[in-house]
Amino acid sequence: MIRLATRSSAQARTQSEVIAKAITTLSGGEQVELVFVETLGDQKADVPLHVIGGQGVFVKEVQNAVLNGGADIAVHSAKDLPSLSTPGLVVGAWCERRDARDALVGSRLDDLAVGATVATGSVRRTKQLSTIRPDLQFVDLRGNIHTRLQKIPDGGAIVMAVAALQVLGLTDQIAEILDPKVVVPMIGQGCVAVECRANDRSTKDLLKLVDHLQTRRAVEIERMFLAELGAGCNLPVGAYVDEGDELTTFLAAGAEVDARWVILRQTLSGEPDPYQCAVDLARKSRESVS
């Protein structure tokens, strides 16, 4: 029996059930039990993410369940994982990626009236959309998927990850999917990461069954961009390796409308070290916004 630690939100539960079923099927019958954990991000659902710490607020308690022996594996949305690995844990699987793009629910961007309100809990999304439509008003948005879908401002829109809506079968709510070369997704968005104890060889071998090599390469390149910026980076940032093997990165000096920002792109096909390309783009981005 494999014990799987996860948050209890509908999205986390559903994606964990998918991973559990895949492990059982591919292993020839290994049973998986879900262990539900409440994280700091769940406890402070009414506080903006950038106030309570941004990355890591949805993963630490889930990771501790594995480190403390209460579970064998931890399942996360990969975009929530900090760039530095947690001592004692290893990512045993980067599961096949869903759609990594962001989407608007409520109204298309071009259909929003001047001064319309857009709700999002992401400073990255706020900054990128404000560079396209500086007239828009932005308000914070927290809560689970169904709660957020009930908070569409009158005449406005909310911003959601397409993958989150795919998990719950809610893609019919999408008004517009945003171009990832313009609104660059968060690092790892659309991917589910599965961690286990670094010294647990049998579980690491089991997780190879659900590891997706193409997704692993793409997400690890994106995470290299974030790692080069520094573990303490809390600036609006995004990176995405698309199906054409092009890395697009975004970095801004802040969420303010007049803050400097830069989008860079690099084709990775044919590059001897695509991970170094991510490092180079991070350095160029930092120089551009400083």
N, C-alpha and C positions, 0 to 999 in steps of 0.2 A: 504493500500500500504506500503510495506516494502522497504526502500531504502538501497541498498547494496553498500558499498564503496569498491573499489578494484583498483589495478593498471590496466593500460590499455594494458599491454603486451599481446601477443596472449595467452600465457599460463595462466596468471592471469584472463584474460577475459573468456577463455573457462572454467576453473575450477569454476569460479563464476557463469557462465551460468548454469553449472550442478547443483550447490547448489541452485540457484534460481528456477530451474525447479523442483527439489526435494521438496523444501518448498511449491511451488504451488500445486504439486500433493498430497503430504502427508497431507497438511492442508485443502484440499478440495476446493482450489481456491484462496488462498491468493496471490495477485499479487506482484511481486518483480521488482523494478527498479534499474538498475545499475548506480552508480555514480563513475566516473573515477577520480582518484587522481594520481598526479605525486609525487613520493618520491625522497628523496635525492639520493638514489641509482640509480634512473632513470636519474636524472639531471646530475650525474657525471658518466655516463656510460663508460667513457674512463679511469677512475681511479681505480686501484686495490681495491677490497673490504676491504682488511686488512688495507689499507691506510686511507679510509674514515670512518672506524669504525666497519666493520664486521657486527655482528648481530644487527638488529634494523634499518638498513639503508633503508629497504624496507617496514617498517611497521608504523613508527611514524606518517607520514602525513595521512595515511589511518585511523589510530586510532583517530587522531584529528578530522577527519570528523565526527566521531560518537560522540566524546566528545563535539564538538561544535554544535551538532544538525543538521548537514548537511546530516547525514545518520543514520540509525538505527542499522546496523550491519556492521562489517568489516571482509573481507575475506583475509586470508593470507596463504602462504605456511608455515606450522607449523615450519619448520626448520629455518625460518627467525625470529621467535619470541624470544626475550630475555628471560632468565630463570626467571626473576622477572616479576610479573604481573604489568600492568599499572594501577595506581590508578583510580578508577571510571569505569573500564572495567572488564569483566569476560569472559572467554572462555565458550560460551554456547554450543559449539559442536566441537568435534574432529571427523571429517568425516572419513568414512571408508577408510583405507589406501590402496593406490596403492602399486606397487612394490617399496620397499625402497632402493634397491641396486643401486650401481653406475655401469656405463658401459663405455666401450671404443668404440668410433666411429672412423673408419679409418683403424685400425689394431688391431689384438689381441696382448696382452702383449708379449707373447713368440715369436711373429713374428716380433717385432720391432728390427731393427738392433742396434748394439752397438752404443750409442751416439745419437739415434733418439730423436726427439723432441715431447714432450707431452704438450698440452696446457690445462690449467685449471685455474680458478679464485679462487680455494680453497687451502689454506695452508694445510688443513687436507689431501686432496687428494695428494698434492705434497709430503708431508712427508711420507704417507703410501706407495705410489708407489715407492718412492726413497729408501725405506727400502728393497723392493723386487728387484728393478733394479736401483742400485746406478749409473749406467753408463748413464742413460737417462738425457736429458736436458729438463728443464721445463720453459715454458713461460706463461705469464698471459693471461687470456681469459675472456673477458667481452662481453656484448651485449645480445640481445634476442636469443631465441632458434635458429631461422632460420639464424641469423647472425653468431652465433657460428658454426653452421654446415657448413658454408662457409669458415671457418678458419682452416680447418684441415691442419696441416703442411705437407709438402711433405715428404712422407715416415714415417710419424708419426701418432699421434692420438690426439683426444680431449676426455676429461672425462665429462660425462653427467649423470644426475640422470635419471634412467629408467622411473620414474614416469613422469618427464617432457616430455619425448618422448611419453609416453602412452597418456597423455592429448591431444597431438596434432596429434596422429595417425602416429608417425614417428619411431616406434620400428623397422621397416625394416632397419633403418640406423645403428643398433647396430652390432658391430663386436664381442664383448665379454661382457657378464655380469660378474662382478667381485664378488668373494666370499665374503659375508659380514662378515665372520669370519676372513678374511685377510685384506680386505679394508672395514673397519667398517663405515657404513653410518653416516651422520650427524643426530643429535638428531631430531626426528620428521620428517625425510625425507619421502616423499611419502604421507604425511597426509595434509589435508586442515583444518585450524583452523578458527572458526567463533566466533568473539567477539561481545558483545553488552554491553550497559550500565548496571552497576551492579544493579541499582535500577529499571530497566525496566523489571518488572515481566512478562508481557505478551509476550515480545520478547524472554525472557529466556525460557518460556514454549514452544513457537513455535520452538525454536532451538533444543529442546529435540527430535523433530521428525527426525532430521538428525544427531544426536549424535550417534556414534558407540561405544558401551561400551568396546569391546575388544581393539579397537584402543585407546580409552581414557586411559585405564589402561596401555597399552604399552608405549604410548607417555609420560604420566605423570611420569612413572618410569624412562624413559630416561632423562626427564627434571630434575628429582630429582638428577641424577648424575651430570648434568651441574650446577644446583643450588648449590650443595655442593662445587663445585670447585670455585664458586664465580661469581657474576654478571659481574665482570670486566675481567673474564678469556678470553684472546685472543690467547691462545695456540691452536695448532692443537688438536681437540677433536672430538670424535664420540661415539655414543652408540646406541644399537639396540636390541630390544626384538623381537626375531624371533617367528615363528609359533610353535616351540617346547617349547616355554616359557623359553628360555635361554637368559640372558642378556649378551651381549658382549660389552666391553668398550675399548676405545682407548684414550690415552693421550700421548703427546710428549712435551718435554721441549722447542721445537722450530721447525721451518721448515728446519733447516740446516741438511745436510746429517748425520753429526755426533751427532746430538742431541739425548739425551736419550729418549726412548719411551717404552710404555708397553701396551699390550693387556691382559685384564682379562675377565674371563667368570664365570657366576654363574647361575645355574639352579634355577628358581624361583618357580616352582611347589612344593608345600608342605611347602614352607617357610611361617612362620606366618606373616611376614612383608616384602614383596618384595621391598617396597620403601626404607626400611632401608638397604636392600642388595645393592641398588644403592648408598646410602650414603657411605656404607662401601667400595665399590669398588672405589669410588671417593677418599676416604682418602688413600687407599692403592696405587692407581695410583699416587697421588701427592707425596707420600713418595718415590715411585720407580723412579720418574724422577727428584726429587730435588737433 
